[in-house]
Amino acid sequence: MLRVLAVDDEAPALGELLYLLRADPRVRSAEGAGDATAALRRIGRALEAGPDGDEAVDVVFLDIHMPGLTGLDVARLLAGFARPPLVVFVTAHEGFALQAFDLKAVDYVLKPVRRERLAEAVRRVHDLVHAAPAPVPAVPAAAEQIPVELGGVTRFVPVDDIAYVEAHGDYARLHTDHGSHLVRIPLSTLEERWAARGFVRIHRSHLVALDRIDELRLDGGATSVRVGDTDLAVSRRHARPLRDLLMRRAGS
């Protein structure tokens, strides 16, 4: 059974979270902390005690926006330890999901917290804590994924499944072979993050996976690319660099 620490600076939210956690049969104990400083003190005692000690903590359910250190700050500090507790973020804000999963969070639960959604997060933690040691893998590690929140359920979309990305203000729509997903991440952020994975900017509104480009079309002074069944315009400033890049790839 899990030993849980819940952290939230809003007392009603913390009380509700602790109530739901304690009602879950997989949770042995659930303590609360009202800010990051108190949480770090408690986690420090847990780390000193070790995973089998009386003070041990298996998982921390962290709010993000708190006075002083944020939940993301706490997660970054924990990442520096050899055997830190697992982290689940519980927040009213969608926009930090990418940072959260970069910090190896197990889950990202949006407020107001629903019992069923929290139970799913607890299940994920429980499965990780009690999983048998995995054998040394004979295959490459799993591909990078991006979390997508839809109706209170977090889906994990492999970046390799994304053909192109379309800008929507501060949001971006990820287009895959099986549909599209809207995430609260600017296109410029994804351009920088995924450059090494072969994504290139072809227009102020589009980022495309190079290996998904089937055709490059020149029609008068206009340039476009064919990605699956979709034609995407290429802006003038991106046309020559894209053409050169595609030719180099073809030649190699």
SULWOTA-V456055 format. One record per run of one state. SS is the DSSP state (a for helix, b for strand, c for the rest). FROM is the first residue (numbers start at 1). TO is the last residue. If there is no record, write none. Layout:
ss: [SS & SS]
from: [FROM & FROM]
to: [TO & TO]
This chain:
ss: [c & b & c & a & c & b & c & a & c & b & c & a & c & b & c & a & c & b & c & a & c & b & c & b & a & b & c & b & c & b & c & a & c & a & c & b & c & b & a & c & b & c & b & c & b & c & a & c]
from: [1 & 2 & 8 & 11 & 23 & 27 & 34 & 36 & 50 & 59 & 63 & 71 & 79 & 86 & 92 & 94 & 103 & 107 & 111 & 115 & 130 & 145 & 151 & 153 & 159 & 162 & 169 & 171 & 177 & 179 & 184 & 187 & 194 & 195 & 198 & 199 & 204 & 206 & 210 & 213 & 215 & 220 & 222 & 228 & 230 & 235 & 236 & 252]
to: [1 & 7 & 10 & 22 & 26 & 33 & 35 & 49 & 58 & 62 & 70 & 78 & 85 & 91 & 93 & 102 & 106 & 110 & 114 & 129 & 144 & 150 & 152 & 158 & 161 & 168 & 170 & 176 & 178 & 183 & 186 & 193 & 194 & 197 & 198 & 203 & 205 & 209 & 212 & 214 & 219 & 221 & 227 & 229 & 234 & 235 & 251 & 252]
